[in-house]
Amino acid sequence: MLQKLRDKTSGWIVTVILGLLMIPFLFVIDSSYLGGVGAQNVAKVAAPPTWWRSAPSWWPMSFLWQHHEISAEEFRTRFEQARQQARQQQGENFDPRQFESAENKRAVLDQMIDEKVVRLAGEQSGIVIGDAAVRETIASIPGFIGPDGKFNQDQYRLALTTGNPPRTPAQFETLVRESLQQSIIPQALQESGFVTSVEAERLMKLLGETRDVEIAALPELPADTAEVTDAQIKQWYDSHPKDFRQPETVSLEFVEINAAALPPAAAADEATLRKRYADEKARFSTPEARLASHILIAADGSEPAKLKAAEQKAAALATQAKAPGADFAALAKANSDDTGSKATGGDLGWVERDSMVKPFEDALFGMKAGEVSAPVKTEFGYHVLQLREVRGGQQRPFEEVRDQLAAEQLKADNEGAFSELSGRLVDQVYKNPTSLQGAADALKLKVQTLGPFTRDTASGIAANPAVLRAAFSDVLVQDGTVSDPIAITPDHSVMIRVTDHSPEQALPLDKARDGVIAAIRADRNRQVSAKAADALLAKLNAGQTLQALAAEEKLQLSPLPGLPRTQPVPTPEINRAVFAAPAPAEGKPSYGKVAVQDRYVVFAVNKVTPPNLADVPAEQKQQFKDQLDQVDGMASAKAFIQAMRKHYKVQVEEANL
């Protein structure tokens, strides 16, 4: 039977049939198996096998390649983390809509791809992270360290279960192992970076260099009034499309509630104030505190003999402490088992209620100042207490705090009126969320308008960052609905609705015409100024001095002795040009020109003064060299990752971002 089956299923005809049957299955197999990016993934990093570096990447040879993919869920989690970080850094200036840009998404994805590249490089290099290294890393994470300064297993598990997302210990160990594997090569490269002492000193000399400079600004040219032809306008407009854009604009209607504009609340009567005083009586009393010392004789309750011995020792110490002239602090230093207070003579400082275990606290607050207690048993052992001083426990009378209560009640009533009106406005808006007029009429409020304005020209309430973000948000722009209340200040809020929106677009030539003409004329002036600067440079290089030339041409000459390289003065452009110029030859300045806005300045470098490194402390030199070592190491790690990205095959599915 088996032989018959084998005979029936062999031959070229059966092979063709099986091949045809396989074709439909190819359309349902995840494309990641065929070398592409999986349907639920955003990127894939693949590398040829170590034993066949030149293996082709086409299917079916792609099965031989090692690869790691980045799922859409992984990307969304990382992007959300980046969003929260940006929100914390930028505060009120954070714009969630702008953050959702394709550039930001690609930047986050590139970082994740780099991590996968490094991980793949580690795997192909045979790097294996042992269990001991994982345990050691986890045990060193500050969030898992207990009060005793040691790794706390309960704290570790609690942190994992309450994390975002929650993880099991096994999942977290896998994450740590992958992180270590990804970081080991870049970290080793960073730590291996170095520069020689000669290189460090040369760079220190360059950074500390100063130059004696003279600057002559060419005179401002008269306004260009020459004709600009239609052909020139069209050519400039077509060649500078990014310069003539009409920014996105919105127009708003809004209703605001400002506590300052509301009628003030009536003053509270006597009964209301007395009730407030009774409800908040604890606020007007000083909590009782007791200045205490103790001697602890530690004991384990599971061993009766040791417990009895501890009690007897504590009783004997109590007797000694009660004797006239006894030094309680000396007894504590000699006998107490409390390492935290022993060195200070058993001093516990000021103790308030609910800060100690109950037997200890009951005994302490039942004593009089100057008393020493009999042994007090707690879960820690036996305590001998000394009460040194009592303070607090006093109640301020109603009459003394009446004015304070009245002011607080008035403020609360005003805030209540503000909150009540805000709530009623929200309720009215919810009845018709695409209009503010009905809600405003019902509450006798005024609907105000604002705009059109851009992100840069917003004024009034729109200048508030939260209002500006909402005004340009997709929800309000596309749906035309009223926003939630937006707080301007704690007692001032607005609700807005976008009534008109114009997206960013190219400014039509007829509207951009004046700007194009101005740009052409400014460019003409720059060209004239550049020619004038070149003519001055030619005279300077022919032997004239800048001082003589400035007097001849009536130029304003500004000497800048000791100009530092590391400070952007007088402007960043001038500073860069001055220090990019060659050093002057003996007795002959070095000349150059630089554009500042629409005109040029000509400068002369008369002298270069290097720093005296003998005056720099050795510690500062070493610190500078260490920083250069780090920079070199980071550059090496970055170069390694870039090289691996070129060596590996990186695929990105933009549609899944």
Order of alpha helices (4+ residues) and beta strands (2+ residues): alpha-alpha-beta-beta-alpha-alpha-alpha-alpha-alpha-alpha-alpha-beta-alpha-beta-beta-alpha-beta-alpha-alpha-beta-alpha-beta-beta-alpha-alpha-beta-alpha-alpha-beta-beta-beta-alpha-alpha-beta-alpha-beta-beta-alpha-beta
